[in-house]
Amino acid sequence: MSDQAPRVAVVTGAARGIGAATARRLAADGLAVAVLDLKEGDCADTVDAITAAGGKAMAVGADVSQADQVKAAVAAVTEGLGGPAVLVNNAGVLRDNMLFKMTDDDWDTVMGVHLRGAFLMARACQKSMVDQKFGRIINLSSSSALGNRGQANYSTAKAGLQGFTKTLAIELGQFGITANAIAPGFIVTDMTAATAARVGMDFEDFQKAAAGRIPVRRVGRPEDVAHTASFLASEAAGFVSGQVIYVAGGPLC
């Protein structure tokens, strides 16, 4: 691809954590990366890290749960970098609570960002992928899709993303587009730190306890997920579609 413009990837929720690591990895793979988060200014660190390493990136601010903002964001990416060929739906929020304490807003906010956001972004990007006869959609699910105490909203959204992924794979495969989901287990991020705080544990102790339950005897890092996203976004993954890959350090029982 040395004589061609690089393919363009859009990574949502890319200001920090898994999204930032994935954006950096895809840039290292030679893609131009749109670093998208709620506020454009929050994307500066990720964009700076990519450009300092010789990559190409732009920051985009958008609320992925809002159709007008998604449309404007994808238009900005197309103008600034080119039509998206890779989409990583990583944007997410937590509103954890036990069912009897969970509010309507707790439920709607999580569904809006995770499920509606992935739908709106995929719908907005798919035409560019169809036109290119190449596309990679990667949705971030979670091991919580199997059920997790205090996360009725989050677990439901992450399970829904698995069904969404499989349906996209069926509908879009004929156009050279694959769709897969990554379901991380325990990954050290701001979100897992927030979970530790919610249950009243020191974050270091929380990590040690988690590592003791993981077969590889360590917690995951954002880069572990980014490496998997790198493969799924590649030419080499063209015959892998509709799959859910658990990046969790072992089987989940």
N, C-alpha and C positions, 0 to 999 in steps of 0.2 A: 504493500500500500504506500510505498515511498513517493510515488508520483501522483498520489491522490490525496484529497483532503481527508483528515482522519474522521473516522466515524464519531458520532456524537452520542454521549451518554447523559442522561438526566438522573441524578440521584436526589431523592427527596429526604428531608430530615438530615441533611449532610453537614450541618454546622458542627457537629460533634459526634462522638461515639462511633457506632457501627457505620452510620452514613458517611462520616468524614473519612474513616479508614477505607471504605469502599470507593469513595471518590478518588482518594489518593492512589489506590491500587489500579483502578481503571485508567487513570491518567498515566501511570507508570507503564501500563500495557499499550499506550499509544493513542488512547481515545481523548477527544476533547470533551471536557466534563462541565456540565451545568450543575453548579452546587446550589441546590434549592432548599430554602428553609423559610420559616414564618417571616423573619425579618432579613432583608438583604445584608444589612450590616453584620449580622451574626455569622455570615458565611466567610468573612474576610480571612480568618485564620486558615481555613481549609484551602481557599483560593491561593493565598500566599504560599502555603506549603507546596502546592502543585506547581505554581509558576517558578518558585525557587528551585525546584527539581528539574526544570526545563519543560514542564507540561503546559497545556493550554486549558484555561478554565474561566468561567464567568460566574458571578454571584447573581442569584435570582431570589426575590422575596415573594412569597405567595402562601396563602392559606389553602391547602390542598382540598379542603372540604367545601370550598366556594367555587362554583363552576366558572364564574366570570374571571376570577383570579387565575384559575388553572389555564383557561383559554389565553389570557394575556401572557402568562408565564411561558407557555409553549411557543407562542408567537415570538416572544423576545429571544428565546433560545434559538429558534429557527433563523431569525435575523442575525443574531450575534455569532452563532457557531455553525448553524446548518440544521437540517431536519434530524430529529432524534432517531437513532437506530437501536439504542439500548435504554431501557427504563428500569430503574431500581426503586420500587415503592417501599421506602424505609420509614417514612414519617410516622411517628407514633406518639401517643400520650398515655399516661396512666391516670386513672381515677379509681383507685382501689378502695373497696369497702365490702363488708359483708352485705348480703342481699337485703337484709332488713334495714340497713342504713343507706343503701345506694339510692341516690336521687335520680330523677329523670335526666337531669343535666349530666350527671356522671355517665349514664348510659349513652345518651345522645352524643356527647362530646367524643367518646372513644369510638363509637360507630362512625361518626362523621369523619374523623381523621383517618382511621385505619381502612374502613371498608369503602365509604363514599369517596375518600381521597384516592384510593387505588383505582377505583372505577373511573373517576373523572380523569386521572392522569393517563390511564391506559387508553381510554376513549380518545383523548386529545392527541396522543402520540402515535396511535396505530396507523393513521393514514400515511404518515411519513414512512413508517416501516413497510407498509404495503407497496408504496411507490418505489422504495429501494429494493424490494424483494428480499429483505433481510431485516430481522428484528429479534430482539431479546427482551422479554419482560420477566423481571425477577421480583417477586413479592416476598416481603419479610413477614413470615408467620412466626411461630414461637412454640416451644415445648408446652407452653400454657394452653395451647389448643387442645391438649389432652385433658384439661381441667386443672384448676388451681384455686385453692381456697382464697376467698377475698377478691377474686378477679372474674366474676361472672361476665362482666362487660368485655374485658380484655380477652378472656378465653374464647368467648363467642366470636368476637371480631377476628381473632387469629385463626380459628377454625373456619370461619367464613372465607377467609383469604385462600385457604386450601381448595375449597370448592370453586372459587372464582378462578384460580390458577388453572385448574383442570379444564374448566369450560373454555377459557381463552385458548388453551392448547388445542382443543378440538376445533374451535372456530377459525383460528388464525394460522394453523399449521400449513395450510395449502398456499399461503403467501410467503413462506419462508420465515415465519415468525415462531419462535418457541416461547413457552411460558413455563416457568418453574418457581417453586417456593423454597425458601430456606427457613428452617425452623430452629433458631438457636436455643441452646439450653442456657446455663448460667454464663453470662458474659459480663465482664466488669465494665459497667457504664454508669452514667448518672441515674439511669432508671433503676438499676439494681441497688444502687446506693440509697435511693428513695424507698425501695422496698424494705431494706434493712432498717431504715429509720422508722418506717411504719410499724414494724414488728418489735421495735425497741432494742435492736442489737447494734453493737459496734460493727462497722462495715468490715474491718479486718477479721473479726470473729465470724461474721456472716460468711465471708469468703472461705475461711478455713472449714467451717461446717459443711458448706456446699462441696468443697473439694473432696472431703471424706466420703461423699456419696457418689462421686463420679469415677467411673472405672479407670480413667487415665490419671486420676488423683491430682488434677489441677482444675482451676476455673478457666473459662474461655476468655479470650481477648477479642476486641473488635477485628483485629487482623485475621483471626481464624475464620470469621464470617466473610471478610473481604476476599480471602483466597478462594473461597467457594464461589462467590459472585463472579470473580475473575474468570473462572472456568466456564460458568454458565453463560457468560456474556461472549464467549469466544466462538470462533469458527468451529473449533473442535467439538463443541457441545451441540452441534446441529441435529443430532439424533436423540437428544435428551429433552423431553418435553412432557409437561403435565406431571412432573415429579415433585415430591416434597422431600427435601434432604435435611435430616436432623443433624445439626452441627452442635453436638452435645457431649462429646467426650465418651460416648458409649451408648448402648441401648437404653431406652427408657421403659421402665416396667410399671 
